[in-house]
Amino acid sequence: MPPSKRAKLDGAALPDAGGDRISALPDDALHHVLSFLPAEDAVRTCVLARRWRHLWKSATGLRIGFGHGDTPPFVDSLRHFVNHLLLRKRDSCLHTCELRLGPRVYWLVEERNNLNLWIRHVVDREVRMLRLEIHDFYYGFHLDNLPLVSKHLKTLALIGVCLNSLCNFSNCPNLEHLVIAESYIYEAPQISSKSLKHLSINDCYFGYKGSHTLICTPHLVSLRLDGHFASVPVLGSMPSLKEAFARDHIWDCGSEDCFSCNGFIPDESDYKNKCFLLQGLSKVENLTLMCDYNGVVFRRDLEWCPTFNNLRTLLLNEWWCLDPDFYGLNLISSTHRFWRSSTFIFLLRDLNIKWK
C-alpha cells in the first residue's frame, strides 16, 4: 500500500521529509507523550504551534516540582503555577501524578494546606498512580487527617510524610500497590486494605501512642518490610502471600529499662505473648530474613514456634551464623514445622551453603 494511502487510513497526515513528525501524531498519542514531561515543560509546548495550544490540558500525566527548588521565590512561583494548572485541568482525567518537593521546613509548614488540596484534587481527577515525595526525612510532611476515597487509584507511593488515618485504605477498593518510605507512622493504629496485593515499607518510624501499628492486608501477594524504627509493626494474617522480605533493624543493648530496645514490648501490650512478624508471614512460599544487629525481634518470634507449611525457599544473611552459640540458626533448625519441606539458602560473605 502506498505511504500516502496508509497515512490517510491511520487518521494522520504524512509529514514531508525532514518535517515535524511529532505533530503528525494523533492527539491521544501526544497527550501520552506530554505526560512524561515536567508540568512546566508540558505547558510551554503551547507556543509551538496553533495545534499545540491546548494539548497540555489533556495530558494523562502530571509531574510537579521536579526542579527540587526550595527557596521562597520558588515556593511562591510553584504555588501560583500549580493552582492555575489544576484549575485549567479540572475537566480532564489523570492516569499518573507525581509530586516531588524540596526539604525546607517553611515549605512543610506554610504550604501544608495547599499540598493537601492538590492531592485531593488529583484524586478527584480519577488518578490511577499517585506518588508524593517530600525530601525531608527529619520533619516529614503531615498529611491531613482525612482518608483517601477513590475507586480508580491502583498505585500509591508516599515518601517523607507523616501518616495518620490516611493508612485506612478501605475507601480505595482497587488499590493494589502501596509504597511507604522514609515516613513517620506514629498516628496510625492500622495500615489496612482488602484489595492490596503488593506492599513495601522502607525506613519508617512506627509507634502508635506507645503501642504497635497493625498491618492488616489479607490479600497481600508480596511484602517488603525493610527497616523499622522506634517500634515494631504487627503483621496480620496473609494467606495469599508468595514473596516476603523482612529486616530486623531493632538493636537490643541488654538493658531492661531501655525503651529503644525493650520498650517496643511493654508489659501491658496486647502482643506481649504473641509474634510480631513471623506469624503473619507463616503462609509465605519464599521468605528472606535479614538482621542488621542481634535479631531481637526474630529471636523472640521464633520462640513462639510459628508454622510455615507453605515455605519453599528461605534466604538468610550472615548474621544468623555469627552468634557464638548459633542461637538463631538453632531455633530454625530445631523447629521441624519451619523447615520440613523447605530449601534453605544461606547467603554468607565467604560461604554459600544450600540445604535440602
C-alpha positions in Angstrom: 0.0 0.0 0.0 1.4 3.5 -0.9 2.5 5.5 2.2 0.0 8.3 1.4 -2.9 5.9 1.5 -1.7 4.2 4.7 -1.4 7.6 6.4 -5.0 8.5 5.5 -6.3 5.3 6.9 -4.4 5.9 10.2 -6.0 9.3 10.5 -2.8 11.3 10.4 -1.2 13.3 7.7 2.1 12.1 6.3 4.7 14.8 7.0 7.2 16.0 4.5 10.7 14.5 4.6 12.6 16.3 7.4 9.4 18.0 8.6 7.6 17.9 12.0 6.9 14.2 12.5 5.8 14.6 16.2 2.9 16.9 15.2 1.7 14.3 12.8 0.8 12.0 15.7 -2.8 11.8 16.8 -3.9 13.9 19.8 -4.2 10.8 22.1 -0.6 9.9 21.5 0.6 13.5 22.1 -1.4 13.6 25.4 0.5 10.5 26.5 3.9 11.9 25.4 3.3 15.1 27.3 2.6 13.2 30.5 6.3 12.3 30.7 7.4 15.9 30.8 7.7 18.0 34.0 4.5 20.1 34.2 6.3 23.4 33.4 7.7 22.0 30.2 4.4 20.4 29.2 2.7 23.8 29.5 5.5 25.5 27.5 4.6 23.4 24.4 1.5 25.7 23.9 3.8 28.1 22.0 5.0 25.5 19.4 2.0 25.9 17.0 -1.7 26.6 17.0 -2.5 22.9 17.3 -0.3 22.6 20.5 -2.1 25.5 22.2 -4.4 23.3 24.4 -2.9 19.8 24.1 -1.2 20.1 27.5 -4.5 20.5 29.3 -5.4 16.9 28.4 -2.0 15.3 29.2 -2.6 12.0 31.0 0.2 12.6 33.5 1.2 15.4 35.8 4.8 15.8 37.2 5.2 18.6 39.6 8.2 20.0 41.4 10.9 18.1 39.6 13.3 21.1 39.8 13.8 20.4 43.5 13.9 24.1 44.3 13.2 25.1 47.9 13.9 28.8 48.1 11.0 31.1 49.0 10.7 32.5 45.4 10.5 29.0 44.0 7.8 28.0 46.5 5.7 31.1 45.7 6.0 30.6 41.9 5.3 26.9 42.2 2.2 27.6 44.3 0.9 30.1 41.8 1.7 27.8 38.9 0.1 24.6 40.3 -3.1 26.4 41.4 -3.7 27.7 37.9 -2.6 24.4 36.3 -5.1 22.3 38.3 -7.8 24.9 37.6 -7.2 24.5 33.8 -7.2 20.7 34.1 -10.3 20.4 36.2 -12.3 18.6 33.5 -9.6 16.1 32.4 -8.8 12.7 34.0 -5.3 11.8 35.1 -3.5 8.4 34.8 -0.4 9.4 36.8 0.6 12.2 39.1 4.0 12.7 40.8 4.7 15.5 43.3 8.4 15.9 44.4 9.1 18.7 46.7 12.1 20.2 48.5 13.2 19.9 52.1 12.8 23.4 53.6 10.8 23.5 56.8 8.8 26.6 55.8 7.5 24.6 52.8 6.3 21.9 55.1 4.6 24.3 57.5 3.2 27.1 55.4 2.2 25.1 52.3 0.6 22.2 54.1 -2.9 23.1 53.2 -2.1 23.8 49.6 -0.4 20.5 49.1 -3.2 18.6 50.8 -5.7 20.3 48.5 -3.6 19.4 45.4 -3.6 15.8 46.5 -7.4 15.8 46.9 -7.8 17.5 43.6 -5.8 14.9 41.6 -7.6 12.1 43.4 -10.9 13.7 42.2 -9.4 13.6 38.7 -9.5 9.8 38.9 -5.8 9.4 39.1 -4.6 5.8 38.9 -1.0 6.2 40.1 -0.1 8.8 42.7 3.4 9.4 44.0 4.1 12.0 46.8 7.8 12.5 47.6 9.0 15.1 50.2 12.8 15.4 50.6 12.8 15.9 54.3 13.1 12.8 56.4 13.8 14.7 59.7 10.5 16.6 59.8 8.1 14.8 57.4 5.1 16.3 55.8 1.9 16.0 57.8 -0.9 14.7 55.5 -4.4 15.8 56.6 -6.5 13.6 58.8 -8.9 12.5 56.1 -8.9 9.1 54.4 -8.4 8.8 50.6 -11.5 8.0 48.7 -11.1 6.7 45.1 -12.3 3.8 43.1 -9.7 4.5 40.4 -6.4 4.6 42.4 -4.3 1.5 41.9 -0.8 2.5 42.8 0.2 4.9 45.7 3.7 5.9 46.9 4.2 8.0 50.0 7.8 9.2 50.8 8.8 11.6 53.5 5.4 12.0 55.1 3.7 11.7 58.5 0.7 9.3 58.3 -2.5 9.1 60.4 -5.9 7.9 59.4 -4.8 8.0 55.7 -3.5 4.5 56.3 -7.0 3.2 56.2 -7.5 2.4 52.5 -10.9 0.8 52.7 -12.2 3.6 50.5 -9.8 2.7 47.7 -11.3 -0.6 46.6 -8.9 -1.1 43.6 -5.6 -0.1 45.3 -3.1 -2.9 44.6 0.4 -1.4 45.0 1.5 0.6 48.1 4.9 2.0 48.9 5.7 3.9 52.1 9.3 5.0 52.7 11.2 7.4 55.0 8.0 8.3 56.8 6.5 8.5 60.2 3.6 6.3 61.1 3.2 7.5 64.7 -0.5 8.3 64.4 -1.7 5.2 62.5 -3.2 2.3 64.6 -3.5 0.3 61.4 -2.4 0.0 57.8 -5.4 -1.7 56.3 -6.6 -2.7 52.8 -8.6 -5.6 51.5 -7.5 -5.0 47.9 -3.8 -4.5 48.4 -1.5 -7.1 46.7 1.9 -5.6 46.9 3.2 -3.6 49.9 6.7 -2.1 50.5 7.6 -0.3 53.7 11.1 1.0 53.9 12.9 3.0 56.7 9.8 4.1 58.6 9.3 5.1 62.2 6.4 3.3 63.9 4.9 3.9 67.3 1.1 4.4 67.7 0.8 6.0 71.2 3.5 3.8 72.6 1.9 0.7 71.0 2.1 -1.1 67.7 0.7 -0.5 64.2 -1.2 -3.5 62.9 -0.7 -4.2 59.2 -4.0 -5.8 58.0 -3.7 -6.7 54.3 -5.3 -10.2 54.0 -4.9 -10.5 50.2 -1.3 -9.5 50.0 0.9 -11.4 47.5 4.3 -9.7 48.1 5.6 -7.8 51.1 8.9 -5.9 51.8 9.5 -4.6 55.3 13.0 -3.1 55.1 13.9 -1.1 58.2 11.6 -0.1 61.0 12.4 2.2 63.9 11.1 3.0 67.4 8.5 0.3 67.4 7.8 -3.0 65.6 4.7 -3.3 63.4 2.5 -6.3 63.8 1.6 -8.4 60.7 -1.9 -9.8 60.4 -2.8 -13.0 58.6 -1.7 -13.1 54.9 -2.9 -16.4 53.5 -2.1 -15.5 49.8 1.5 -14.4 50.5 4.0 -15.6 47.9 7.1 -13.4 48.5 8.3 -11.7 51.6 11.4 -9.8 52.7 11.8 -8.7 56.3 14.7 -6.9 58.0 15.1 -6.9 61.8 16.5 -3.4 62.5 15.9 -3.3 66.2 19.0 -3.3 68.5 19.0 -4.9 71.9 21.5 -3.3 74.3 20.7 -5.7 77.1 19.1 -3.2 79.4 15.6 -4.0 80.6 14.9 -0.2 81.2 15.9 0.9 77.7 12.8 2.0 75.7 14.6 1.8 72.4 15.4 -1.9 72.9 12.7 -3.3 75.1 10.1 -0.5 75.1 8.6 -1.9 72.0 7.1 -4.8 74.1 5.5 -3.1 77.1 4.1 -5.3 79.8 0.5 -4.0 79.1 0.8 -4.7 75.4 -1.7 -7.0 73.7 1.2 -8.5 71.9 3.3 -9.4 74.9 2.8 -13.1 74.3 2.4 -13.0 70.5 4.5 -12.9 67.4 5.1 -9.6 65.8 6.3 -10.5 62.3 6.8 -14.2 61.7 3.2 -15.4 62.5 1.9 -13.1 59.8 4.4 -14.4 57.4 3.7 -18.1 58.1 1.8 -18.7 54.9 4.6 -17.4 52.6 6.3 -19.5 50.0 9.6 -17.6 49.6 11.0 -15.8 52.6 14.0 -13.6 53.2 15.0 -12.7 56.7 17.8 -10.2 57.3 19.3 -8.9 60.6 21.3 -5.8 61.0 22.2 -6.3 64.7 21.3 -9.1 67.0 17.9 -10.1 65.7 16.0 -9.4 68.9 12.6 -9.4 67.1 13.2 -12.6 65.1 14.6 -14.4 68.2 11.5 -13.5 70.1 9.2 -14.6 67.4 10.9 -17.9 66.8 10.5 -18.9 70.4 6.7 -19.0 69.7 7.4 -21.6 67.0 5.3 -20.3 64.1 4.4 -22.9 61.5 5.5 -22.4 57.9 3.7 -25.1 56.0 4.0 -23.5 52.5 7.6 -22.4 52.7 9.7 -23.4 49.7 12.8 -21.1 50.0 14.3 -19.3 52.9 17.2 -16.8 52.5 19.2 -15.6 55.5 22.1 -13.2 55.8 25.4 -13.8 57.6 24.1 -12.6 61.0 22.4 -16.0 61.6 25.8 -17.7 61.7 27.7 -15.0 63.6 26.4 -15.8 67.0 28.9 -17.9 69.0 26.2 -20.3 70.0 24.3 -20.1 66.7 21.2 -19.3 68.7 19.0 -18.0 65.9 20.1 -20.8 63.5 19.5 -23.4 66.1 16.0 -22.1 66.7 15.2 -22.5 63.0 16.9 -25.9 62.5 15.2 -27.3 65.7 11.8 -26.1 64.6 10.7 -29.0 62.3 7.5 -27.3 61.4 9.5 -24.5 60.0 11.8 -26.3 57.6 10.4 -29.8 56.9 9.7 -29.3 53.2 11.8 -26.2 52.7 15.0 -25.3 50.9 17.4 -23.3 53.0 19.8 -20.9 51.2 22.3 -19.1 53.4 23.9 -16.0 52.0 27.2 -15.6 53.6 30.2 -13.5 52.8 32.6 -16.4 52.4 30.4 -19.4 52.1 27.4 -20.4 50.1 25.6 -23.3 51.8 22.5 -24.9 50.5 20.5 -27.4 52.5 17.6 -29.5 51.2 
